[in-house]
Amino acid sequence: MPINSHTSWLESLQALPENAPAILITVTAAKGSTPRGTGTRMLVTAQHQYDTIGGGHLEWKAIAHARLWLAESAEHNAAARHLDLALGPSLGQCCGGAVSIMLERTDSWTTEQKLARYAEFQQQQAQLPHLYLFGAGHVGSALVNVLQQTPCRITWVDERDHLFPAHLPLSVQTEATDCPEAVVVHAEAGAYFLVMTHHHGLDLLLSEHILRKNDVAWFGLIGSQTKRARFEHRLRERQISAARLATMVCPAGIDGITGKEPGVIAIAIAAQLLQLWAKTPTLPDFASITHTAE
């Protein structure tokens, strides 16, 4: 069974041919210890699956139900179906929790239903943490490779547009500009910022603009303690207060990882961001979602 783990369910759904048979599986409730939380989704076709609801026998059983449904005609089987599964001995999983899932035939959606569902999906995506990443060098590229597999949105900024990969998931939007400070000015409130450009002068300029904003969730700057000391001196000269300077995280990355390789630095920073994002849910509460499929 081919598994496309690096292609999101939403991206795959949007890429399906018109009226192509497919089942959208959604975790609608999760109690106790479960592989994934409410709001988690995956897409199943006759040959492929996109994303995961946690693997194991739970996922196998959900896919089996989806494939059986795909073998039927969609014309008279449009209503969503529901399964309640206990993650105990009967499923060969020792999580001990319980999961409710909903299966929907996307090829039975009317045009109005499809538009409504896409609007719902976009609204949910907008609730994910938003990282503005400045710099498409080795570390920036390695970091995007890691974070694109996590629930977040990334605006990736660099004037060197040739450094951006040709294919990126929908969660990663690139912006090639020679005026990156304007991106900071117009960034959405509550966003996260990470600066790692190819030029210390540009790092300093971006740091100043970020520290002048009063709606920043977190600001990380790649570099050493020496770089931090020099930046603090220059930023104080530009009337950035000590309180604002204290919010600047430099060096960025969790403690205890000392490697200098781009991949190592990227993992250390990704772990730090995931710790921050774990303090608030990264998927919306399913109970708050309005469904038009039923």
N, C-alpha and C positions, 0 to 999 in steps of 0.2 A: 504494500500500500504506500504509494509515494506521499511523502510528507514535505510540505513547503514551509519550513519553520521560519524562514526569513522573509516571508511575504505575509503581510497582515491580512486578516480576514476582510477588513474594510477595503483595502486596496484590491484584493482579489475579487470581492463582490462587485466593485465598480468596473473591473476589467472583464467580467463575464459577458459573453454574447447575449443579446436580447432574448429573454425567455429561456435561457439555458437552465436545465434542472439543477437545483442546489438547495441545500438545507442549511439554514443559519441556526446554530445551537447557542443558547444563552443560559448561563447559570443565573437563575432567578432567586435562589435562596441558598445560603450555606450556613449550617449550624455545626458548632463544635470544630474539630480539627478537619480541615478540607484542603485539597491540593490548591484550589484557586478560590477567589472570593466572588461575591455577587457582581453581576455586570460583565464577567468574563465571557468572551465569545470565540467561536471558531466556525469556519465555513466548510461544508462537506459537499463534494460532488461525487459522481460515480467512480472516479479514478483518483481523486486527490482530496487532501485535507489541508486547510490553511489555518495556522495558529493552533492553540491547544487550550483545553479546559483543565489540564492537569495530568494527562497521561494515565497509564495504568488501566485496570479493568473498567474503571468509571468511563474513561474516554472511549475505550473499545466498545462498551455497551451502547453509549450514545451514538457512536458512528454506525454501529450495526442497525440500530433503530432508524437512523437517517437513511441508510442504504436500502433498507426494506421499503421505506416510504418512497424513495426515488424510483423504485421498481414499479410503483403504482402510478396511475394517471393522476395528474395534478388537478384536472378539471373539476372533479367532485370531492377532492380531499384538500381543500384550501385552509381549513381551520387549523390553528396552531395546536400542537400536541404537547403534553406535559408528562414528565417522568419524575418520580420521587425515589431517590436511591440512597440506601444506607451504606456507608463505607465500612462495612464489617466483613466477617468471614464469607458472606454470600458473594461478595465481589472480589474476594482475595486481597483486600486492602485493609490495613490495620490503622487507618487514620482515626476511625471511631466517630466521625461526624456524619452528617447527612446533607445531601445536595438535591435541590430541585432544579430541573432544567426544562427549557422550552425549546421546541423545534418548530421552525417556520419554513415553509416552502417559498423561497424567494421568487420562483417563477410563477407563482399564483398571485403575486401582488399586482394590484392595478397601478396605473400611472400615478394616481393620487396617493395611494399607499406608499409607493416607492419614494416619492418626493418627501412625504411626511417622515418616513423612516430615515432617509438620508439627512434631513434636517435634525432629527433626534440624535443621530450618530455624531454629527458635527458639533452639536451642543455638548455632548459628552466629551468629545475630544478637547473642546475649549476649556474644560475643567481640569485638564492635566497640567502638571507643572510646566512652565515655559522657560527654557534656557536660551539666553542670547549668548552665543559662542563667537568670540572674535578671534579669528586666526584659523587658517586652513593648512597649517604646516603639519609636520609629522605627528605631533602630540594631538593637535586638533582632529586630524583624520582618525587617529587611533581611538580617540574619545567618542567620536560619532559612531564608529564601528561598534562600540560597546553599548552606548546609550540608545541607539536606534532599536535595540531589542527590549527596551524597557518602556513603561507607560509614561511618556513625556512628549513634549513638543520642543523642537530645536529650530531656532533661527540662526543660521550659520553665515557669518559675515566675513568677507575678505575682498580686497580689491583685485586679487589675482584669481579671476574666475576660472582659469584653466586648471586650478588645483582641485576644484570640486569634482567629485565622481560623476560620471554620466548618469548613473541610476541610483536614486535615493528613495527611501520610503516616503509616504505622504507626511509622516511626522517630522520630516526634516525639510525645511525650506531654506534655500540659499539666497543670499543677497550680495551681489558683486557691486561694490561702491567705493569710490575714493573719498567719501565723506561718512565714515562709519559713526562719527559722533552724532550725526543726525538720527541714526537708528536708535541710539541711546535716548535721545530726547523724545522720540515718538514711541518708545517701547511701552507695552501695556503695564499697568500697575501690578505689583506683586510678583514680578518676574525675577528670575535668577540670572546673574551676569558672570561670565567667565572670560577673562582677557588673557590671550596668549598669542599676540601678533608677532611678526617678524622684526619689529623695530621698537626699542625701548621708548623712543619719543612718542610713538603712537600709543603704546601701553599707558604712558603717563597722561596723554590727552584724554583717552577713554576713561581712565581711572578718575580724573577730575570731573568729567561729565556724569559718571555714574554716582560719585559721592555727593554731587550736588542735587541728586534726585532724592525725594523723601518717601518714595513708595517702592523701594527696592527690597526684595525678600532676602537676597544674599548676593555678595560680590566676592568673587575669588580672582586672584591674580597669580599667574605662574611666576615663579622666581624664588630667589634665596632670601635669607634674612638680610643680607647686604643690600639686595635690591629693595627690599621693603624699607630699610632705613633711609636710603637715598630718596625713594619716592615720598616717604613721609616728610622729609625735609623740604622737598620741592613743592609738595602739596600744601604744606603749612604756609609757604610763601605765597601761595595762590588763595589763601584765606579759607582753606578747608579746616574745619575745627577738629580738635583732638577726639571728640566724641564720634565724629563721622569716620576719622581715620581708624578708630578702634574697630569699626565694623568691617574693614577690609581684611579678607582672609588671604594672607601671603606669608609663607608658601601655601599653596593650595594642595589639598590631598590629605588623607587620614594619616595620623602619626604611625611611625613604626615601619614605613615602607621607604627605603632609601635608594632604590634603584633609579638610574638615570635614563634607562631605555624608554622610548616613547610609549610603548605598550604598558610598561610598569607604571609610569606617571599617569597615564590615562585611567588605568584601573584604580589607582589610589584616589584620583579625583572623582571618578564615577561612584566609588564606594562612599565618599563623603557626601555627594549629592543624594544618593539613595538613602543615606541615613537621615538627611533633612526631609526628603519627600516621604519617608516612612511615618513621619509625625502626623501627616494628614493623609486621608485615603487618596489613592491615585486612580480609583475607578468610582464612578458615581453610584450612589445607593439605588439599587434596582427598584425599590419601592417608590422612588420619586419619578420614575420614568413613565411617561404616558405612551401606551401602545395603540397603534392603529391597525395592527395586523389581524386582530381577532374581531 
